[in-house]
Amino acid sequence: MTFGSLGQQILANLLAIFLYGLAIPLLFSWGLTVINRNTKQLLAGHFGINSQVYLGALGIIVHEASHLLMALLFGHKITRFRLLKFAHPENRERDPEAMTLGYVNHRWNSGDTYQTMGNFFIGFAPIVGVSALLFGLTAWLLPQTYGNILAFAQDPSWSALFHAPVSDVATGPFLAHLLLWLILVTNLSVGGFDLSAADLKNSANGLTSYVIVLSFIAVSAGVLEWSLAVWFSQHLLPVFMALLLVVVISGVVNGLVRLVIKKF
């Protein structure tokens, strides 16, 4: 490989890894946060702040548990956590956690690159955790629909996504499964996807370390003549197509909340 072609390969890998490893995940996280934060604001403004707990408890628990597990994975010291709580506006002056619906407080060694980089993943962990549970519930309650989602992720088309769920009906009381799925998915969407300002600030603490690691991987792959763009398009593009459906589901939940508010 000539020096010029090596430079081209490294540049291509840098563009690919920052597109698939940073830009697109940030875009999905931003979209889900905007939609679901608006949903929570609508609920809190109309029914009170703790309505989010009643309608999104499962999502809140999974949100905080995702932070907790990712913090442990990156070797952080957990100082205090609560996976679910009611907000207490009357205590906001003396309790920094009074307005939260759950929290995970942790410490890390700022001199440790691995622990510092972990902050980036800890902040965005709920997007992964809640999405994973959403797809897991779909696979359990609506297996044919889950198969359709996988087919759509591999080859996006309306026919793949809306293929008749024959085997879903055969697995048991389809309408009961569908109703339970709708309740759980709504709960996850309301309580789980909104990344708080604290989440985003925490991720920013690990951004520099994460960018350095991505750059190292891209350069190393270029030297070894590996094309990251090909690998990412084969393995991550289907994941992003599935996440696109998560954004759509969040948008539908937001629309339903708006309809309910208009009725009440």
C-alpha positions as CSV (number, residue, x, y, z in Angstrom):
1,M,0.0,0.0,0.0
2,T,1.3,3.4,-1.0
3,F,1.4,6.3,1.4
4,G,-1.3,8.0,-0.6
5,S,-3.7,5.0,-0.5
6,L,-2.9,4.5,3.2
7,G,-3.9,8.1,3.9
8,Q,-7.1,7.6,1.9
9,Q,-8.0,4.4,3.8
10,I,-7.4,6.1,7.2
11,L,-9.5,9.1,6.2
12,A,-12.3,6.8,5.0
13,N,-12.2,4.9,8.3
14,L,-12.2,8.1,10.3
15,L,-15.3,9.4,8.4
16,A,-17.0,6.0,8.9
17,I,-16.2,5.5,12.5
18,F,-17.3,9.1,13.5
19,L,-20.5,8.8,11.4
20,Y,-21.6,5.3,12.7
21,G,-19.9,5.5,16.1
22,L,-20.8,9.1,17.1
23,A,-22.9,11.2,14.8
24,I,-25.7,8.8,14.1
25,P,-26.0,7.6,17.7
26,L,-26.1,11.3,18.9
27,L,-28.8,12.0,16.3
28,F,-31.0,9.2,17.5
29,S,-30.4,10.2,21.1
30,W,-31.3,13.8,20.4
31,G,-34.5,12.8,18.5
32,L,-35.7,10.4,21.3
33,T,-34.9,13.0,24.0
34,V,-36.7,15.8,22.2
35,I,-39.8,13.7,21.6
36,N,-40.0,12.0,25.0
37,R,-39.1,15.1,27.0
38,N,-42.0,16.9,25.3
39,T,-44.3,13.9,26.3
40,K,-43.2,14.2,29.9
41,Q,-43.7,18.0,29.9
42,L,-47.2,17.5,28.6
43,L,-48.0,15.0,31.3
44,A,-46.4,17.0,34.1
45,G,-48.0,20.2,33.0
46,H,-51.5,18.7,32.8
47,F,-51.6,16.0,35.4
48,G,-48.7,17.0,37.7
49,I,-45.0,16.0,37.8
50,N,-45.6,12.7,39.5
51,S,-47.9,11.5,36.7
52,Q,-44.7,10.5,35.0
53,V,-44.2,7.9,37.7
54,Y,-47.7,6.4,37.2
55,L,-47.4,6.3,33.5
56,G,-43.7,5.7,33.1
57,A,-42.5,3.8,36.1
58,L,-41.0,0.9,34.1
59,G,-39.2,3.2,31.8
60,I,-37.8,5.2,34.7
61,I,-36.5,2.0,36.4
62,V,-34.9,0.8,33.2
63,H,-33.4,4.2,32.5
64,E,-31.7,4.4,35.9
65,A,-30.7,0.7,35.9
66,S,-29.0,1.3,32.5
67,H,-27.0,4.1,34.1
68,L,-26.2,1.9,37.1
69,L,-25.1,-1.2,35.1
70,M,-23.0,0.9,32.7
71,A,-21.3,2.7,35.6
72,L,-20.4,-0.6,37.1
73,L,-19.1,-2.0,33.8
74,F,-16.7,0.9,33.6
75,G,-15.5,0.5,37.1
76,H,-17.1,3.5,38.7
77,K,-17.8,3.8,42.4
78,I,-21.6,4.0,43.1
79,T,-22.2,6.3,46.0
80,R,-26.0,6.4,46.0
81,F,-28.9,5.5,43.7
82,R,-32.6,5.1,43.6
83,L,-34.2,3.5,40.5
84,L,-37.6,5.1,41.2
85,K,-39.0,7.8,43.4
86,F,-41.6,10.5,43.5
87,A,-40.7,14.1,43.0
88,H,-41.1,16.4,46.1
89,P,-41.2,20.1,44.9
90,E,-41.6,21.2,48.5
91,N,-38.1,20.0,49.3
92,R,-36.2,21.4,46.3
93,E,-34.4,24.0,48.4
94,R,-32.7,21.5,50.7
95,D,-32.6,18.3,48.7
96,P,-30.8,18.3,45.3
97,E,-32.6,15.1,44.3
98,A,-36.1,16.4,45.2
99,M,-37.2,17.0,41.7
100,T,-35.8,13.8,40.2
101,L,-37.7,10.6,39.6
102,G,-34.6,8.4,40.0
103,Y,-30.9,8.9,40.1
104,V,-27.5,7.2,40.1
105,N,-24.6,9.1,41.8
106,H,-21.1,7.8,41.0
107,R,-17.4,8.6,41.2
108,W,-14.5,7.8,38.9
109,N,-10.8,8.2,38.6
110,S,-10.2,11.1,36.2
111,G,-6.7,9.8,35.6
112,D,-8.1,6.5,34.2
113,T,-8.9,6.7,30.5
114,Y,-11.2,3.7,30.6
115,Q,-13.3,5.1,33.5
116,T,-13.3,8.6,32.0
117,M,-14.5,7.3,28.6
118,G,-17.1,5.4,30.4
119,N,-19.0,8.6,31.2
120,F,-19.9,8.9,27.6
121,F,-21.6,5.5,27.6
122,I,-23.1,5.9,31.0
123,G,-24.9,9.1,29.9
124,F,-26.4,7.5,26.8
125,A,-27.0,4.0,28.4
126,P,-30.8,4.4,28.8
127,I,-31.2,4.7,25.0
128,V,-29.6,1.3,24.7
129,G,-31.2,-0.3,27.7
130,V,-34.8,0.9,27.0
131,S,-34.5,0.0,23.3
132,A,-33.2,-3.5,24.2
133,L,-36.1,-4.2,26.6
134,L,-38.6,-2.8,24.0
135,F,-37.4,-5.2,21.4
136,G,-37.2,-8.0,24.0
137,L,-40.9,-7.5,24.9
138,T,-41.8,-7.5,21.2
139,A,-40.0,-10.8,20.7
140,W,-41.8,-12.3,23.7
141,L,-45.3,-10.9,23.1
142,L,-45.4,-10.4,19.4
143,P,-42.8,-12.8,17.9
144,Q,-44.0,-12.4,14.3
145,T,-44.0,-8.6,14.6
146,Y,-40.4,-8.9,16.0
147,G,-39.5,-11.0,13.0
148,N,-40.9,-8.3,10.7
149,I,-38.8,-5.7,12.5
150,L,-35.7,-7.7,11.9
151,A,-36.6,-8.2,8.3
152,F,-37.2,-4.4,7.9
153,A,-33.8,-3.7,9.6
154,Q,-32.0,-5.9,7.1
155,D,-34.0,-4.8,4.1
156,P,-36.2,-1.7,4.7
157,S,-39.6,-2.1,3.0
158,W,-43.3,-1.7,3.9
159,S,-44.0,-5.3,2.9
160,A,-41.4,-6.6,5.4
161,L,-42.6,-4.4,8.2
162,F,-46.3,-5.0,7.8
163,H,-46.3,-8.7,6.9
164,A,-49.4,-10.3,8.4
165,P,-48.6,-11.5,11.9
166,V,-50.0,-15.0,11.5
167,S,-47.8,-16.7,14.0
168,D,-48.5,-14.0,16.6
169,V,-52.2,-15.0,16.5
170,A,-51.2,-18.7,16.8
171,T,-49.1,-18.1,20.0
172,G,-52.1,-17.3,22.1
173,P,-54.6,-14.5,22.7
174,F,-53.2,-12.0,20.2
175,L,-55.3,-9.1,21.4
176,A,-54.3,-9.6,25.0
177,H,-50.7,-9.8,24.0
178,L,-51.1,-6.7,21.9
179,L,-52.7,-4.7,24.7
180,L,-50.0,-5.7,27.2
181,W,-47.4,-4.8,24.6
182,L,-49.0,-1.4,24.1
183,I,-49.1,-0.7,27.8
184,L,-45.5,-1.7,28.5
185,V,-44.1,0.1,25.4
186,T,-46.0,3.3,26.3
187,N,-44.6,3.0,29.8
188,L,-41.1,2.5,28.6
189,S,-41.4,5.4,26.1
190,V,-42.8,7.9,28.6
191,G,-40.3,7.2,31.4
192,G,-37.2,5.8,29.7
193,F,-35.9,7.7,26.7
194,D,-35.5,11.3,27.9
195,L,-31.9,12.1,28.6
196,S,-31.6,14.7,31.3
197,A,-29.2,17.7,31.4
198,A,-27.2,15.7,34.0
199,D,-27.0,12.7,31.6
200,L,-25.7,14.9,28.8
201,K,-23.2,16.7,31.0
202,N,-22.0,13.3,32.2
203,S,-21.5,12.1,28.7
204,A,-19.5,15.2,27.8
205,N,-17.0,14.2,30.5
206,G,-16.1,11.2,28.5
207,L,-16.4,12.6,25.0
208,T,-12.7,13.5,24.5
209,S,-11.5,10.0,25.6
210,Y,-14.1,8.4,23.4
211,V,-13.0,10.4,20.3
212,I,-9.3,9.5,21.0
213,V,-10.2,5.8,21.1
214,L,-12.3,6.0,17.9
215,S,-9.4,7.8,16.2
216,F,-7.0,5.1,17.3
217,I,-9.3,2.3,16.0
218,A,-9.7,4.1,12.7
219,V,-6.0,4.7,12.1
220,S,-5.1,1.1,13.2
221,A,-7.7,-0.4,10.9
222,G,-6.4,1.8,8.0
223,V,-2.8,0.5,8.6
224,L,-4.2,-3.1,8.5
225,E,-6.1,-2.2,5.3
226,W,-9.5,-2.9,6.9
227,S,-12.5,-1.0,5.7
228,L,-14.6,0.0,8.6
229,A,-17.3,1.5,6.4
230,V,-18.1,-2.0,5.0
231,W,-18.3,-3.6,8.5
232,F,-20.4,-0.8,9.9
233,S,-22.9,-0.9,7.0
234,Q,-23.3,-4.6,7.4
235,H,-23.6,-4.7,11.2
236,L,-24.7,-1.3,12.5
237,L,-27.0,0.0,9.7
238,P,-29.6,-2.7,10.6
239,V,-29.4,-1.6,14.3
240,F,-30.0,2.0,13.3
241,M,-33.0,1.0,11.1
242,A,-34.5,-0.7,14.1
243,L,-33.9,2.4,16.2
244,L,-35.7,4.4,13.6
245,L,-38.8,2.4,14.5
246,V,-38.2,3.3,18.2
247,V,-38.3,7.0,17.2
248,V,-41.6,6.3,15.4
249,I,-43.1,4.6,18.4
250,S,-42.1,7.5,20.7
251,G,-43.7,9.9,18.2
252,V,-46.9,7.8,18.3
253,V,-46.9,7.8,22.1
254,N,-46.4,11.6,22.1
255,G,-49.4,11.9,19.8
256,L,-51.6,9.7,22.0
257,V,-50.7,11.8,25.1
258,R,-51.7,14.9,23.2
259,L,-55.1,13.3,22.3
260,V,-55.7,12.3,25.9
261,I,-54.9,15.8,27.2
262,K,-57.3,17.3,24.7
263,K,-60.1,15.0,26.0
264,F,-59.4,15.8,29.7
